[in-house]
Structure formats: C-alpha cells, structure tokens
Amino acid sequence: MATLLYGLVLVSTVEYILGAHILSMDRTISVIGQPLILTYNNNETPNITDTVRFMVNTSIEGVCLRNHGRCGSGKGNHVTRISSNVIRLKIPSFNATRHAGAWRVQEGYGVFSNYLNLTPPFAHGPDFVTFSPSPPGHATEGGDLTVRCSADCYPPCDYSWILGTRQISSSSLLTLIDINRTQAGVYTCTVNNTFIPQSKGGQFSLTIFYPPSEAPVISGTVFPVFEGDVITLHCSTTGGNPKPNLTWSCPGGSTSCSDIDSGETRTCTIPFTANRSQNNVACVCTPSWQYGGYSESKSRKMVIYYPPGTPSLSPGSSHPWLEDRPDSLICSLPSGDQGNPEANFYWIRNDNDINHTGFNYTFTPSKEDNGHEYTCTAGNLFTDRDGQSRPESRPVQLIVYYSPRVTISSDKHTRVELGKLLILRCSADSNPANPTFEWTRGTTHVADGIMLQIAAFRDSDQGEYTCSATTMSTRYGSRTGSASVIVTGERIFVIY
C-alpha cells in the first residue's frame, strides 16, 4: 500500500519583544482555511493616534489611519479598532502561501511591535479521504483484504472504520483475514481532526463472492425406463454468490440447457428420448463457479430397458433327424442384441405354445414330429408390456426319418379257399419313402415287391408269411420294418 505523505504545518513560537507594543494571535496554531485573528495592543498609551500597519514580511495586509481614521485592507482582511489602543486584523481564511512569514505591526514611523513568526506546520485537514489500494468492490470468501484510509491532516487525525453501524477498527488500516459472507456491506472510513475540529468520510461497498455450500442435487426421471420414453433430469444447486453455471454431460443425449433461478436455487434441466446406447451410461452435472474452488460434480446412471433383436432358430444337428434319437433346437439372438433385461426364450409348435423356456429345446423326435413347424420368440419386460410383442424367429420344419410302418392286406379278407388264388399285399409308411419289399416264409425268401401271389393254395402253403420293408439313407443307412400273417386252410391271421 502506498504511503500517503502528510503536508504537516507547525505553528511557530511567538517572539516577544520587551516593551508595550504587543502583537498576538487567537490560536496557538494557524489553521489553513479558517479565520485567524491578530491583535495589536499598545500598552504605553491609552490612545493610538499614529497610522498602524499590519505587515507580513514586506507586504502590508491592513491599515488604520492616524487620528482614529478609517481602517481597512486591500488584501481582503478585516481591520477593526477594538478600543483606543487595541486594533485587530482578521484573516477570513488563512492561506499557507500568502500569510506565512514574519508578522509585525508598525505604528507611525519608528514604533514596531514584536515579530510574530507564522511558519509551517499549520493545522489543516482532512479535506478529502483516499483509499489505497483502491477497494476492489468484491472479495472471495476465504481470501484476505487490506485497505488503508488516508487524509492530509495536521495535527495527525484519528481514524475509524465502520461496517454498517458497527465500528470494526480504530486505525487507518482495514484488514480482513479469511473473509466470510457476513462481512459484505458498506465500509465507511471516518477521518477526524479533533484540533480544528473537522472530519471527512469515505466509503465503499464490498460484495463477498462465495460458492454453494453443498454439492449439486440431481432429480427427475427414476430409472429404469423404456427405450423411447422421455427422460428429464434436473441438476440443482442452492446458494452461492454469484450462482454457478451448470453443465450436463450426457452421452447420446442433449447437453444444452438454460439455468433457471428460483430464490437461492439454480436449476438446469435436460429432456431427451431414451435409447439403448445410454444404458449403464452416467449423465454428469458439473457446476462451474467463476472464482474457482467449487467442483462438486454429481452423476446419475441410466438404466434403459429395450427389446431383444429377432431370434434365429436352428437345429442342433443338421436335418434330417432320426426318430427315437434325442436332438435339440437352438434359439439365438444377434450378438449385442440380447435386450435389457436379458431376454427369455419361448417355444411354439404348430402355433401352439410349448411349456418350455430357455435357448435350447431338447426332445426325442418321433414319426409324428415329421413335418411339424417350430418357432421361438424372445421376450423381456419391454416386449411383455401392453401394446408390445415378442420378436419371433422364422419357422423350422422338422424332417424326421423313421422306420417303415408295414401293413399286410388280402383281397380275400380273412378266408382262404384251397385251390384258389391267394394274393397278399404289403404297404409301408416310411421316411425316406419308397422302400423295397421282401416276402419270406419262415426264413425262406419267397418273393420281392409289394405283392405275394399263390396261384392254387394247397395245404402245404400254410404257414407264417413276413413282409419286410427297407429304406436307405446316406446319413443313417438302412432302416427296416416288417409285418407277418399266418395263413391256414381256412383263415388268415395277421401278426404285427
């Protein structure tokens, strides 16, 4: 802080001359700018008749003419006869330049008073108050501030600092350490010259800047939410001078918002539409206070529910399948498209639900499964809401290989007539189709093809006849099925 130098003015000691022609003044110290009265007293005579001149150095400041003549001054002073032997000169406003020096009174031509030496320092001030350094107008909470109040005074002035109506210092120096917000207000420095007396004051306003005392608070949408819903997040801070600026950082969503103030609270709100890329991602609210020292960020993790992709259905092993051999159908989702929450799988056969869940459906196929259509669906909390549906796979039609189911029939139904033609026919249901047929009696091969003919049935033709149907496949080889009948002289008994 710069040091303000005072122009100090000291009152000289009056020189008294032995005798009766006395020049005196009404103050011990001359006060710049205030009246000063000089009095000339001639104690040797009761009646001053000669001309009286008041002089400073060589300048005549006032005159009273002889024989009680007129008194006056061409310098703006007032000269008055107080009595016949006392004359007074009044300087309306003492000027250190014009009025300083050796004063004396000349009476007539040969009589002089004593010298009255008016030399600096003279009493003065305060005329105005200055602050050093210039008050900043604001300070940050926790910081320090020193301001010196100065004025040009003699004798030295008294100082006092007031905050509002409360005195806080009795020196020229105002020192604030570890400033807090309660110290905001109007600071007044009063400078008082008790000798004159005269006082002057100066003041400045101090604003205290401070951040919010608490971290931001996030409110708004409660998670989880569904993809497509509108998410609204509010970030609020309370307190602070000035209030901080709030910024949202939310990947995949809008981050622009406007600060809205309500009392001590500032709120920044962002709305955006939820999408799956935001799942398990945190939105961060960061306050920025322009004077630093406040970095209390807060975040809100988002949980977004969204549907799975369209599932794919495939056999665990390639077609065709073989009856009575366990196999699986596998339902799968595209990579990274499992849905949230992770989807469950559901199974459908020929448009009828199967009481089974899970990605793998294992069962033992039978002849009856050949040609059936299977589909799978994937579902979670998103798809199972009203108005939503589970994505469904393309259907898979099963191909099941099964052994021939053989049937023997006769145009004679169940009666046999000796000596007549007997025809037995063999048919088979199989996959692959078109089996080959063989007829045997006991262990003896008797015919190939679907029909066995006996031209004239005899007793010796009685016995057990078997028709065997055989299919062939590259993958599974041969599969055989058979049926038998017992033929007697009277009837045909079918044995399966």
Secondary structure, DSSP 8 states (H G I E B T S, - for coil): -----------------SSSEEEEES-SS-BBTS-EEEEEEETT-SS--S-EEEEETTEEEEEE-TTT--EE-TTS-EEEEEETTEEEEEESSB-TTTS-EEEEEEETTTEE---EEE-S--BB--S--EEES---SEEETT--EEEEEE---BS--EEEEEETTEEEESSSEEEE-S--GGG-EEEEEEEEETTTTEEEEEEEEEEEEB--SS--EEEE--S-EETT-EEEEEEEEE--BS--EEEEE-TTS-----EEEETTEEEEEEEEE--GGGTT-EEEEEEE-TTS-----EEEE--EEB-----EEEESS-S-EETTS-EEEEEE--TT--TBTT-EEEEEETTEEEEEESSEEEE---GGGTT-EEEEEEE-TTTTSTT----B---EE--EEEEEEEEEEETTTTB--TTS-EEEEEEEEEES---EEEEEETTEEEEESSEEEESS--GGG-EEEEEEEEEEETTTEEEEEEEEEEE-SSBEEEE-
